[in-house]
C-alpha cells in the first residue's frame, strides 16, 4: 500500500473498513476513492447487502423512522418505487433511532410496521446510526459527497440522497421535501 498526498493506491484486496480508516487517517475526501458501490450494509433480515449489485441503477437512500411526523413519506417513497423500479430506480431505507427516539422497534418490528401501514416493498436495511462516531460508513460517505445547508450532519429523519447510474451522489433533500417533489429529478436520471 502506498499513500500519496491526494492519492491512495491499495495493492491488496481489502474491505471497505480499511479504506475508510485510511481516508480518516489521511484526511482524504471519500469522493476521491469511493463510490456507493464500494459499500456493504446489513439488511433488516440480517444478510449482507453488497451495494455493487446496484451498479447502473438510480438510487435513493433515506434514513427512516416509524414514529416521526414525516413517516407518511413512506407512502410517497413506495409510490415512486412502484412507478420507476422497472426503469432502474431503487429506494433503500435505513431506519435510524437517533432523532427523538422515533424508531424504537427491532428490525423485524420496523419491517412489519412498514409493510402493514405503508405497503413498503423497497429494501430496508438494519437500523443504523447516521451521525456520530458509530455512523454507518455509507452515511459518512453520503454526508461527505452531498453536504447539507448547515453542514454535513443529518438533521432529522427522512433526509434523502439521490445517486445517479454511475454512482455519483447528485443531490441531498431535506426531510421536508416530499418524495413527490423529487420525481422530476428522478425522471431526469432514468
N, CA and C of each residue as an Amber inpcrd file, in Angstrom:
protein
   570
   0.8550000  -1.1680000   0.0000000   0.0000000   0.0000000   0.0000000
   0.8940000   1.2220000   0.0000000   0.5760000   2.1690000  -0.8450000
   1.3170000   3.4210000  -0.8410000   0.3380000   4.5600000  -0.6690000
   0.7030000   5.5430000   0.1100000  -0.1720000   6.6740000   0.3800000
   0.5210000   7.9300000  -0.1110000  -0.1020000   8.6160000  -1.0500000
   0.4310000   9.8730000  -1.5520000  -0.3530000  11.0250000  -0.9690000
  -0.0180000  12.2060000  -1.3800000  -0.6840000  13.3920000  -0.8480000
  -2.1890000  13.3740000  -1.1080000  -2.5990000  13.1060000  -2.3270000
  -4.0240000  13.0430000  -2.6560000  -4.4110000  11.7190000  -3.2890000
  -3.5230000  10.7670000  -3.2710000  -3.7910000   9.5080000  -3.9430000
  -3.5300000   8.3650000  -2.9790000  -4.4240000   7.4100000  -2.9830000
  -4.1990000   6.1820000  -2.2260000  -4.2200000   5.0500000  -3.2280000
  -3.2230000   4.2400000  -3.2010000  -3.1770000   3.0720000  -4.0530000
  -3.0920000   1.8540000  -3.1440000  -4.0570000   1.0180000  -3.2160000
  -4.0690000  -0.1820000  -2.3960000  -3.8200000  -1.3550000  -3.3320000
  -2.7110000  -2.0260000  -3.0960000  -2.3080000  -3.1030000  -3.9870000
  -2.7840000  -4.4700000  -3.5320000  -3.4920000  -4.5270000  -2.4320000
  -4.0290000  -5.7880000  -1.9670000  -5.5340000  -5.6470000  -1.8400000
  -6.2170000  -6.7590000  -1.8960000  -7.6630000  -6.7160000  -1.7140000
  -7.9420000  -6.4610000  -0.2390000  -8.8060000  -5.5130000   0.0230000
  -9.1560000  -5.2340000   1.4100000 -10.5980000  -4.7700000   1.4610000
 -11.1880000  -4.8440000   2.6480000 -12.5840000  -4.4430000   2.7370000
 -12.6910000  -2.9490000   2.9650000 -13.9040000  -2.4600000   2.9240000
 -14.1500000  -1.0260000   2.9760000 -13.7430000  -0.4240000   4.3050000
 -13.7480000  -1.2100000   5.3850000 -13.3440000  -0.6650000   6.6740000
 -11.9050000  -0.1730000   6.6200000 -11.0410000  -0.9120000   5.9670000
  -9.6530000  -0.4800000   5.8420000  -9.5840000   0.7760000   4.9830000
 -10.3360000   0.8180000   3.8940000 -10.3540000   2.0000000   3.0400000
 -10.8320000   3.2110000   3.8250000 -11.8950000   3.0410000   4.6380000
 -12.4090000   4.1510000   5.4160000 -11.3910000   4.6090000   6.4460000
 -10.7200000   3.6760000   7.0880000  -9.6920000   4.0250000   8.0550000
  -8.5960000   4.8550000   7.3940000  -8.1760000   4.4320000   6.2230000
  -7.1300000   5.1630000   5.5040000  -7.6100000   6.5730000   5.1780000
  -8.8660000   6.7070000   4.7620000  -9.4030000   8.0320000   4.4500000
  -9.3960000   8.9300000   5.6750000  -9.8190000   8.3950000   6.8020000
  -9.8850000   9.1910000   8.0170000  -8.4820000   9.5740000   8.4820000
  -7.5680000   8.6130000   8.5290000  -6.2110000   8.8790000   8.9880000
  -5.5230000   9.9100000   8.1080000  -5.7560000   9.8360000   6.8140000
  -5.0740000  10.7260000   5.8810000  -5.9110000  11.9210000   5.4550000
  -7.0890000  12.1040000   6.0880000  -7.9480000  13.2460000   5.8030000
  -8.2120000  13.3930000   4.3040000  -8.5990000  12.2980000   3.6890000
  -8.8760000  12.2840000   2.2600000 -10.3810000  12.2410000   2.0620000
 -10.8740000  13.0380000   1.1500000 -12.2770000  13.0870000   0.8330000
 -12.7240000  11.7270000   0.2960000 -13.8810000  11.2360000   0.7890000
 -14.4130000   9.9570000   0.3310000 -14.5950000   9.9320000  -1.1780000
 -14.9340000  11.0790000  -1.7650000 -15.1840000  11.1290000  -3.1980000
 -13.9430000  10.8550000  -4.0200000 -12.7530000  10.9920000  -3.4130000
 -11.5190000  10.7330000  -4.1360000 -11.2830000   9.2510000  -4.3670000
 -11.9800000   8.3900000  -3.6470000 -11.6750000   6.9750000  -3.7840000
 -12.8820000   6.0540000  -3.8040000 -14.0100000   6.4570000  -3.2820000
 -15.1180000   5.5310000  -3.1120000 -16.3020000   5.9160000  -3.9920000
 -17.0610000   4.9310000  -4.3070000 -18.3790000   5.0930000  -4.9230000
 -19.3420000   4.3380000  -4.0180000 -20.6010000   4.6070000  -4.1690000
 -21.5990000   3.9300000  -3.3500000 -21.4980000   2.4140000  -3.5160000
 -21.0230000   1.9760000  -4.6820000 -20.9230000   0.5330000  -4.9660000
 -19.8200000  -0.1600000  -4.1710000 -18.9760000   0.6040000  -3.4900000
 -17.8930000   0.0330000  -2.6920000 -18.3490000  -0.3860000  -1.2960000
 -19.5930000  -0.0900000  -0.9490000 -20.0620000  -0.3150000   0.4190000
 -20.9400000  -1.5430000   0.5410000 -21.0590000  -1.9870000   1.7790000
 -21.9540000  -3.0840000   2.1430000 -22.7260000  -2.6610000   3.3720000
 -23.9160000  -3.2210000   3.5260000 -24.7370000  -2.9510000   4.7080000
 -25.4980000  -4.2180000   5.0440000 -26.0510000  -4.2410000   6.2300000
 -26.8310000  -5.3930000   6.6580000 -28.3070000  -5.1190000   6.3850000
 -28.9780000  -6.0750000   5.7750000 -30.4130000  -5.9350000   5.5320000
 -31.1540000  -6.0680000   6.8640000 -32.4340000  -5.7110000   6.8570000
 -33.2220000  -5.8440000   8.0790000 -33.4720000  -7.3090000   8.4410000
 -33.1030000  -8.2180000   7.5500000 -33.2270000  -9.6550000   7.8300000
 -31.8990000 -10.2700000   8.2310000 -30.8500000  -9.4340000   8.3110000
 -29.5630000  -9.9000000   8.8060000 -28.5560000 -10.3270000   7.7530000
 -28.9330000 -10.3060000   6.4870000 -27.9830000 -10.7040000   5.4500000
 -27.1970000  -9.4810000   4.9550000 -26.0030000  -9.7370000   4.4530000
 -25.1670000  -8.6670000   3.9300000 -25.6580000  -8.2490000   2.5450000
 -25.7470000  -6.9480000   2.3400000 -26.1480000  -6.3960000   1.0460000
 -24.9280000  -5.6880000   0.4670000 -24.4480000  -6.1910000  -0.6540000
 -23.3230000  -5.5800000  -1.3560000 -23.8910000  -4.5610000  -2.3320000
 -23.5500000  -3.2990000  -2.1510000 -24.1130000  -2.2500000  -2.9880000
 -23.5910000  -2.3070000  -4.4190000 -22.6140000  -3.1470000  -4.6890000
 -22.1550000  -3.3480000  -6.0670000 -23.2970000  -3.8790000  -6.9360000
 -24.2580000  -4.5640000  -6.3320000 -25.3950000  -5.0960000  -7.0930000
 -26.2770000  -3.9930000  -7.6670000 -26.1230000  -2.7640000  -7.1590000
 -26.9460000  -1.6540000  -7.6360000 -26.2640000  -0.8280000  -8.7170000
 -25.1120000  -1.2680000  -9.1600000 -24.4000000  -0.5320000 -10.1950000
 -25.2930000  -0.3940000 -11.4310000 -25.3460000   0.8150000 -11.9870000
 -26.1810000   1.0820000 -13.1510000 -27.6060000   1.4680000 -12.8070000
 -27.9530000   1.4930000 -11.5330000 -29.2930000   1.8850000 -11.0850000
 -29.2590000   3.3140000 -10.5420000 -30.4170000   3.9480000 -10.5080000
 -30.5800000   5.2190000  -9.8150000 -31.0060000   4.8640000  -8.3930000
 -30.2790000   5.3780000  -7.4140000 -30.5720000   5.0570000  -6.0140000
 -31.1110000   6.2690000  -5.2700000 -32.0600000   6.0170000  -4.4000000
 -32.4680000   6.9860000  -3.4020000 -32.2570000   6.3170000  -2.0480000
 -31.4110000   6.9260000  -1.2370000 -31.1320000   6.3970000   0.0950000
 -31.7150000   7.3640000   1.1020000 -32.4730000   6.8240000   2.0600000
 -33.2000000   7.6610000   3.0070000 -33.1300000   7.0550000   4.4020000
 -32.8770000   7.9120000   5.4050000 -32.9550000   7.4530000   6.7910000
 -34.4020000   7.6000000   7.2530000 -34.9310000   6.5630000   7.8300000
 -36.3590000   6.4920000   8.1100000 -36.6400000   6.3300000   9.5990000
 -37.8980000   6.5520000   9.9760000 -38.3720000   6.3440000  11.3370000
 -39.8820000   6.1210000  11.3050000 -40.3680000   5.2820000  12.1890000
 -41.7720000   4.8860000  12.2030000 -42.6710000   5.7890000  13.0350000
 -42.0930000   6.5980000  13.9030000 -42.8970000   7.4240000  14.7970000
 -42.5570000   8.9070000  14.6240000 -42.4160000   9.3190000  13.3930000
 -41.9960000  10.6750000  13.0470000 -43.1250000  11.3720000  12.2870000
 -43.1610000  12.6800000  12.3680000 -44.1450000  13.4270000  11.5890000
 -43.9820000  13.2350000  10.0910000 -42.7770000  12.8170000   9.6640000
 -42.5180000  12.5730000   8.2390000 -42.7660000  11.1210000   7.8280000
 -43.1690000  10.2700000   8.7740000 -43.3830000   8.8510000   8.4710000
 -44.3440000   8.6340000   7.2920000 -45.3710000   9.4710000   7.0950000
 -46.2330000   9.2810000   5.9190000 -45.4750000   9.3370000   4.5880000
 -44.2350000   9.8380000   4.5850000 -43.4440000   9.8360000   3.3570000
 -43.1610000   8.4140000   2.8650000 -43.2820000   7.4300000   3.7350000
 -43.1600000   6.0430000   3.2770000 -44.0980000   5.7830000   2.0990000
 -45.3120000   6.3290000   2.1630000 -46.2880000   6.1280000   1.0890000
 -45.7770000   6.7020000  -0.2300000 -45.2380000   7.9130000  -0.1880000
 -44.7070000   8.5370000  -1.3910000 -43.4780000   7.8220000  -1.9190000
 -42.6250000   7.3640000  -1.0140000 -41.4400000   6.6080000  -1.4330000
 -41.8490000   5.3140000  -2.1250000 -42.8040000   4.6160000  -1.5480000
 -43.2680000   3.3620000  -2.1490000 -43.9280000   3.6220000  -3.5020000
 -44.6850000   4.7070000  -3.6250000 -45.3230000   5.0380000  -4.9080000
 -44.2590000   5.2800000  -5.9790000 -43.2150000   6.0350000  -5.6360000
 -42.1190000   6.2590000  -6.5950000 -41.4310000   4.9440000  -6.9570000
 -41.2060000   4.1150000  -5.9670000 -40.5490000   2.8260000  -6.2040000
 -41.3800000   1.9750000  -7.1710000 -42.6630000   1.8860000  -6.9320000
 -43.5270000   1.0820000  -7.8090000 -43.5740000   1.6600000  -9.2210000
 -43.5910000   2.9660000  -9.3260000 -43.7050000   3.6220000 -10.6280000
 -42.4320000   3.4810000 -11.4610000 -41.2480000   3.5190000 -10.8010000
 -39.9900000   3.6040000 -11.5510000 -39.0230000   2.4390000 -11.3490000
 -39.3750000   1.4550000 -10.5420000 -38.4170000   0.3640000 -10.2930000
 -38.0620000  -0.3900000 -11.5690000 -38.9970000  -0.5500000 -12.4770000
 -38.7050000  -1.2610000 -13.7230000 -37.8250000  -0.4450000 -14.6690000
 -37.6930000   0.8570000 -14.4000000 -36.8070000   1.7170000 -15.1840000
 -35.4430000   1.8830000 -14.5160000 -35.2710000   1.2530000 -13.3450000
 -33.9590000   1.2780000 -12.7040000 -33.8530000   2.0340000 -11.4040000
 -34.9650000   2.4720000 -10.8070000 -34.9090000   3.1490000  -9.5120000
 -34.9200000   2.1280000  -8.3870000 -34.0060000   2.3060000  -7.4340000
 -34.0030000   1.5040000  -6.2080000 -34.0200000   2.4750000  -5.0340000
 -35.0130000   2.3270000  -4.1760000 -35.0860000   3.1090000  -2.9420000
 -34.6320000   2.2030000  -1.8160000 -33.7540000   2.7280000  -0.9590000
 -33.2140000   1.9380000   0.1470000 -33.4180000   2.7250000   1.4300000
 -34.1680000   2.1330000   2.3640000 -34.4260000   2.7670000   3.6440000
 -33.4760000   2.2620000   4.7180000 -32.9370000   3.2090000   5.4750000
 -32.0780000   2.8960000   6.6180000 -32.7620000   3.4190000   7.8760000
 -33.4660000   2.5690000   8.6180000 -34.0680000   3.0270000   9.8660000
 -33.0020000   3.5470000  10.8290000 -33.3720000   4.6050000  11.5590000
 -32.4280000   5.2500000  12.4750000 -33.2020000   5.7570000  13.6940000
 -32.6330000   5.5600000  14.8740000 -33.2890000   5.9610000  16.1160000
 -32.5600000   7.1230000  16.7940000 -31.8300000   7.9180000  16.0420000
 -31.0390000   8.9980000  16.6260000 -31.8030000  10.3030000  16.8330000
 -33.0250000  10.3880000  16.3460000 -33.7670000  11.6390000  16.4080000
 -35.0200000  11.4540000  17.2570000 -34.9460000  11.9000000  18.5060000
 -36.0750000  11.8700000  19.4470000 -36.6380000  10.4620000  19.6590000
 -35.7840000   9.4580000  19.5180000 -36.1800000   8.0500000  19.7660000
 -37.4460000   7.6920000  18.9700000 -37.4570000   8.0780000  17.6730000
 -38.6370000   7.8600000  16.8390000 -38.5970000   6.5600000  16.0400000
 -37.5790000   5.7320000  16.2820000 -37.5190000   4.4080000  15.6550000
 -37.0690000   3.3900000  16.7050000 -37.9300000   3.1470000  17.7080000
 -37.5210000   2.3070000  18.8300000 -37.5910000   0.7970000  18.5740000
 -38.2670000   0.3760000  17.5350000 -38.5100000  -1.0510000  17.3200000
 -37.2980000  -1.8300000  16.8480000 -37.4530000  -3.1470000  16.8480000
 -36.4380000  -4.0510000  16.2930000 -36.5380000  -4.0010000  14.7690000
 -35.5620000  -4.5640000  14.0930000 -35.6010000  -4.6170000  12.6270000
 -36.8690000  -5.3100000  12.1320000 -37.2620000  -6.3710000  12.8140000
 -38.4640000  -7.1090000  12.4260000 -39.7190000  -6.2660000  12.6300000
 -39.7980000  -5.5760000  13.7660000 -40.9540000  -4.7250000  14.0480000
 -41.0510000  -3.5740000  13.0490000 -39.9180000  -3.0010000  12.7000000
 -39.8950000  -1.9060000  11.7240000 -40.3990000  -2.3960000  10.3700000
 -39.9030000  -3.5310000   9.9180000 -40.3240000  -4.0900000   8.6220000
 -41.8200000  -4.3740000   8.6150000 -42.3190000  -4.9420000   9.6970000
 -43.7440000  -5.2600000   9.7940000 -44.5880000  -3.9820000   9.7640000
 -44.1730000  -2.9700000  10.5200000 -44.8760000  -1.6880000  10.5290000
 -44.9330000  -1.1010000   9.1100000 -43.7950000  -1.0990000   8.4310000
 -43.7260000  -0.5230000   7.0810000 -44.6060000  -1.2780000   6.0990000
 -44.6110000  -2.5970000   6.2110000 -45.4060000  -3.4180000   5.2990000
 -46.9030000  -3.2200000   5.5500000 -47.3150000  -3.3110000   6.8120000
 -48.7380000  -3.2430000   7.1470000 -49.3030000  -1.8370000   6.9380000
 -48.5930000  -0.8200000   7.3920000 -49.1390000   0.5400000   7.3810000
 -48.8710000   1.3220000   6.1040000 -47.8290000   0.9410000   5.3750000
 -47.4580000   1.7360000   4.1960000 -47.2030000   0.8920000   2.9480000
 -47.3580000  -0.4180000   3.0470000 -47.1780000  -1.2910000   1.8910000
 -45.7650000  -1.2890000   1.3330000 -44.7770000  -1.0210000   2.1670000
 -43.3950000  -0.8870000   1.7080000 -42.8620000  -2.2180000   1.1710000
 -42.3590000  -2.1510000  -0.0610000 -41.6970000  -3.3120000  -0.6740000
 -40.2480000  -3.0020000  -1.0460000 -39.8550000  -1.7180000  -0.9710000
 -38.4650000  -1.3880000  -1.2940000 -37.5550000  -1.8990000  -0.1720000
 -36.2680000  -2.0970000  -0.4640000 -35.3550000  -2.6850000   0.5280000
 -35.1980000  -1.8180000   1.7840000 -35.2670000  -2.4870000   2.9230000
 -34.9850000  -1.8530000   4.2060000 -33.7400000  -2.5040000   4.7930000
 -32.8560000  -1.6810000   5.2980000 -31.6340000  -2.1680000   5.9210000
 -31.8500000  -2.2840000   7.4320000 -30.8670000  -2.8220000   8.1150000
 -30.8970000  -2.8790000   9.5670000 -30.7860000  -1.4720000  10.1310000
 -31.3070000  -1.2750000  11.3190000 -31.2590000   0.0300000  11.9750000
 -29.8030000   0.4310000  12.2070000 -29.5040000   1.7120000  11.9080000
 -28.1290000   2.2200000  11.9980000 -28.1190000   3.5950000  12.6500000
 -26.9170000   4.0940000  12.9130000 -26.7010000   5.4980000  13.2480000
 -26.2600000   6.2040000  11.9730000 -26.7120000   7.4450000  11.8100000
 -26.3170000   8.2280000  10.6380000 -25.3540000   9.3510000  10.9940000
 -25.2320000   9.6500000  12.2750000 -24.3140000  10.6750000  12.7710000
 -23.4830000  10.1110000  13.9110000 -22.3860000  10.7900000  14.2110000
 -21.5790000  10.4230000  15.3680000 -20.5380000   9.3660000  15.0600000
 -19.8500000   8.9440000  16.1110000 -18.7410000   8.0000000  15.9290000
 -19.1950000   6.6220000  15.4800000 -20.4670000   6.2880000  15.6870000
 -20.9840000   4.9890000  15.2410000 -21.7750000   5.0860000  13.9400000
 -21.6650000   6.2060000  13.2540000 -22.3880000   6.3670000  11.9850000
 -21.9410000   5.3060000  10.9930000 -22.8930000   4.7670000  10.2670000
 -22.5850000   3.7600000   9.2480000 -21.6910000   4.3800000   8.1790000
 -20.7080000   3.6450000   7.6760000 -19.8160000   4.1740000   6.6400000
 -20.5450000   4.7180000   5.4080000 -21.6670000   4.1290000   5.0440000
 -22.4290000   4.6470000   3.8990000 -22.8600000   6.0820000   4.1740000
 -23.3000000   6.3450000   5.3910000 -23.7400000   7.6980000   5.7120000
 -22.5730000   8.6720000   5.8480000 -21.4430000   8.2110000   6.3170000
 -20.2570000   9.0900000   6.3010000 -19.9220000   9.4770000   4.8650000
 -19.9980000   8.5130000   3.9640000 -19.7380000   8.7710000   2.5430000
 -20.7720000   9.7370000   1.9640000 -22.0490000   9.4730000   2.1980000
 -23.1100000  10.3190000   1.6480000 -22.9930000  11.7530000   2.1510000
 -22.7460000  11.9190000   3.4420000 -22.6270000  13.2640000   4.0160000
 -21.4200000  14.0030000   3.4490000 -20.3600000  13.2830000   3.1590000
 -19.1790000  13.8940000   2.5600000 -19.4450000  14.3050000   1.1150000
 -20.2250000  13.4980000   0.4110000 -20.4830000  13.7330000  -1.0110000
 -21.5170000  14.8220000  -1.2580000 -22.4620000  14.9880000  -0.3410000
 -23.5320000  15.9810000  -0.5270000 -23.8270000  16.6260000   0.8150000
 -23.2000000  17.7310000   1.0390000 -23.3550000  18.4250000   2.3180000
 -24.7270000  19.0780000   2.4150000 -25.1770000  19.2460000   3.6390000
 -26.4560000  19.8820000   3.8850000 -26.3220000  21.3940000   3.9330000
 -27.4280000  22.0650000   4.1270000 -27.4530000  23.5170000   4.1730000
 -26.5990000  24.0670000   5.3210000 -26.6580000  23.4140000   6.4720000
 -25.9220000  23.8740000   7.6490000 -24.8950000  22.8400000   8.0730000
 -24.0290000  22.4200000   7.1640000 -23.0270000  21.4080000   7.4690000
 -23.4450000  20.0570000   6.9510000 -22.6440000  19.0410000   7.2590000
 -22.9460000  17.7550000   6.6460000 -23.6840000  16.7800000   7.5540000
 -23.9140000  17.0910000   8.8100000 -24.6550000  16.1780000   9.6860000
 -26.0900000  16.0100000   9.1750000 -26.6340000  14.8160000   9.3740000
 -28.0510000  14.5830000   9.0780000 -28.8390000  15.2750000  10.1890000
 -29.8040000  16.0960000   9.8050000 -30.5320000  16.9030000  10.7840000
 -31.7610000  16.1970000  11.3560000 -32.3760000  15.2960000  10.5690000
 -33.6030000  14.6430000  11.0340000 -33.9040000  13.4360000  10.1450000
 -34.9430000  12.7230000  10.5250000 -35.4090000  11.5650000   9.7570000
 -35.8620000  12.0070000   8.3600000 -35.7540000  11.0950000   7.4220000
 -36.2020000  11.2740000   6.0490000 -35.3810000  12.2980000   5.2650000
 -34.0910000  12.3910000   5.5900000 -33.1550000  13.0740000   4.7050000
 -32.8860000  12.1000000   3.5610000 -32.9230000  12.5930000   2.3390000
 -32.8330000  11.7130000   1.1660000 -31.6430000  12.0860000   0.2890000
 -30.9840000  11.0630000  -0.2530000 -29.8610000  11.2470000  -1.1660000
 -30.2060000  10.5770000  -2.4820000 -29.9920000  11.2860000  -3.5850000
 -30.2470000  10.7510000  -4.9170000 -28.9070000  10.5240000  -5.6120000
 -28.7280000   9.3160000  -6.1150000 -27.4610000   8.8710000  -6.7020000
 -27.7310000   8.4120000  -8.1250000 -26.9390000   8.9280000  -9.0780000
 -27.1880000   8.5790000 -10.4840000 -26.6350000   7.2000000 -10.8360000
 -26.8260000   6.8130000 -12.0850000 -26.4770000   5.4620000 -12.5340000
 -24.9890000   5.1510000 -12.4870000 -24.1380000   6.1790000 -12.4780000
 -22.7060000   5.8870000 -12.4030000 -22.1890000   5.9460000 -10.9650000
 -23.1080000   6.0840000 -10.0000000 -22.7260000   6.0370000  -8.5980000
 -22.3730000   7.3700000  -7.9860000 -22.6220000   8.4610000  -8.6990000
 -22.3200000   9.7910000  -8.1870000 -23.5020000  10.3080000  -7.3710000
 -23.2210000  10.7680000  -6.1560000 -24.2670000  11.3730000  -5.3380000
 -24.5670000  12.7390000  -5.9360000 -25.7770000  12.9090000  -6.4270000
 -26.1600000  14.1040000  -7.1620000 -26.8120000  15.1500000  -6.2710000
 -27.6710000  14.7240000  -5.3710000 -28.4510000  15.7000000  -4.6280000
 -28.8530000  15.1580000  -3.2640000 -28.9330000  16.0710000  -2.3200000
 -29.4130000  15.7730000  -0.9670000 -30.6950000  16.5600000  -0.7570000
 -31.7120000  15.8960000  -0.2210000 -33.0030000  16.5270000   0.0020000
 -33.3130000  16.5560000   1.4950000 -33.7680000  17.6910000   1.9800000
 -34.1460000  17.8500000   3.3790000 -35.3700000  16.9840000   3.6920000
 -35.5730000  16.6680000   4.9650000 -36.7430000  15.8710000   5.3590000
 -38.0720000  16.4870000   4.9260000 -38.1380000  17.7950000   4.8270000
 -39.3850000  18.4610000   4.4460000 -39.7200000  18.3050000   2.9650000
 -38.7670000  17.8810000   2.1550000 -39.0190000  17.6630000   0.7260000
 -39.6930000  16.3050000   0.5780000 -40.9190000  16.3260000   0.0970000
 -41.6620000  15.0750000  -0.0510000 -41.1540000  14.2940000  -1.2690000
 -41.3600000  12.9820000  -1.2590000 -40.9450000  12.1840000  -2.4200000
 -41.5420000  12.6830000  -3.7350000 -42.7700000  13.1570000  -3.6960000
 -43.4230000  13.6400000  -4.9120000 -42.6630000  14.8210000  -5.5220000
 -42.0760000  15.6520000  -4.6810000 -41.3260000  16.8140000  -5.1700000
 -39.9820000  16.4140000  -5.7690000 -39.5820000  15.1740000  -5.5840000
 -38.3160000  14.6780000  -6.1230000 -38.4940000  13.9820000  -7.4680000
 -39.7190000  13.7790000  -7.8810000 -39.9910000  12.9580000  -9.0650000
 -39.2990000  13.4870000 -10.3230000 -39.3070000  14.7850000 -10.5300000
 -38.6720000  15.3380000 -11.7340000 -37.1740000  15.0080000 -11.7570000
 -36.5070000  15.1420000 -10.6040000 -35.0740000  14.8110000 -10.5340000
 -34.8370000  13.3400000 -10.8530000 -35.7220000  12.4860000 -10.3610000
 -35.5980000  11.0430000 -10.6170000 -35.7980000  10.7670000 -12.1160000
 -36.8300000  11.3630000 -12.6910000 -37.1010000  11.1500000 -14.1170000
 -35.9020000  11.5480000 -14.9740000 -35.2410000  12.6410000 -14.6260000
 -34.0910000  13.1040000 -15.3980000 -32.9390000  12.1060000 -15.3480000
 -32.8280000  11.3600000 -14.2780000 -31.7450000  10.3780000 -14.1410000
 -32.0540000   9.0450000 -14.7880000 -33.3380000   8.7600000 -14.9200000
 -33.7410000   7.4840000 -15.5270000 -33.6280000   7.6020000 -17.0410000
